[in-house]
Amino acid sequence: MKEIYFYTPTKIYFERGSILKYLPLVKNYGKKVLIVSGKNFIYKSGLFEKIKNIFEKEKIDFSIFSNVKPEPDIENVEEGVEFCIKENCDIIVAIGGGSALDVGKCIALRVKNNGNLKNYFGEANLKNEPLPIIAIPTTCGTGSEVTRYAVIIDKNENTKKTIASEKIMPILTLLDPDVLDYLPPKLTGATGMDAFCHSAESYLATTADYMSKLFAIESLKLLSENLKKAIEGDKEAKEKIFLASTLAGYAINKTGTIIVHGIGYSLTIKYGTHHGTANALFLPYVLEFMKENGYVEEIKEMEKTIGNTSELKNFISKIGLPVKLREIGAEERDIEELVELSIKGCERAMKRMKFVLNKESFLKIITSAF
Ligand SMILES: [Fe+2]
C-alpha cells in the first residue's frame, strides 16, 4: 500500500453557535487579537458586533484590519503586517473567505519572520513560529481553515503564488454554520464549486493517498447531493456543504490541487472572475482531457460519485455558474493569453500530474471551454 501522511494541529468546533461558545478560547493564545477580514461582510452580517461583544465581555483586547482585498496581493499583506506590529497584536483571528484566511496566515508569518512575503513563496523556510492563527470561515469553499497553504497575488509576475508551511496551519477553527445565513446564493455556489474542485483535483493528484482520497470522495458526495439544495436555502444542506469544504481542505492539504486551479487562475487574473467560478468552468473540460490522456480508471471511479462530465456541466449550470468561456465575456482573441497565463499558473501543479502538459494541451482544454 502507498505510504500515508496526515498531520493536523487544528482544533475544530463544528456547531451552530460555536463562535459565541468558543471564541473566548483565544485568551489561551496571547494578549491582543488582530481581527483580519474583508471590508464588507463582517459588518453587514453583524458578525463584527457579535465578536466585539464577546471580546468586551471577556475583556479581550483587540484591533481590526478589515482591509483585505478580494484578491489579496503582497502589498495588501504587508499593510496588514505593519498594522499588526503598530497595534502590538499577538493573536490573529482571520474571519471570511479564503482571502481573509490566507492574509491572516501571511500576517502571522511575516510579523515573526523578517523580509518581504516574497521570500517565503513555495515551501517556506521559517526561522520563527508565526503568531497563533484562529480561523473563522464564512464561505464554503476555501478549506484554508485546515490547510498549510496561503495563496497571494504577485503583481510583478502577474500570477498567484502559494506559501506552504505546517507552521501556518490554524490552531483553532470555528465552523459555525450560522454564518452561511448571510452568504448570497451565488457565492454559496461559487465557493461550493471551489471545494468541489479541491476534492476532484486532490483525488486525481499523484500525491493522493488513502486518507486524502477518503476526504475527497466524502466531500464530493456531500457537495453533489447538497449544493443545489443549499443554494435554495436548505439549512441542513448548507451545513453539509460547509463540512464538505473543510473535508476538501484536509484532502488538498496532503495533495495540493492540480491543473484546474492552475488554469482557473488565468480567468481571475485576466477578467477578475471569482476563484470558484473560474475553477468550476474548467473542471469538466480538464476531466475530459485527462480521461483521454491516461486517467481513465481514476476518473471512472470518481464519476461513480459525481456523474460523467456532461452531467457535471448540467450540475454546474443548475447552480447558476457559467460552463463556457463565452458566458463570462471572453473573446476568441483572448485564448492565446489565457494559455500563457495557464502555463504559468500550472507550474507547480504539473508536478502532481502523471505527465507534463505542453502548450497544445492547454490550447486544447481552453478552446474546448470556449
Ligand atoms: Fe480553491
Residues whose N, C-alpha, C, O or C-beta is under 5 A from the ligand:
A	BS01	LIG	D194
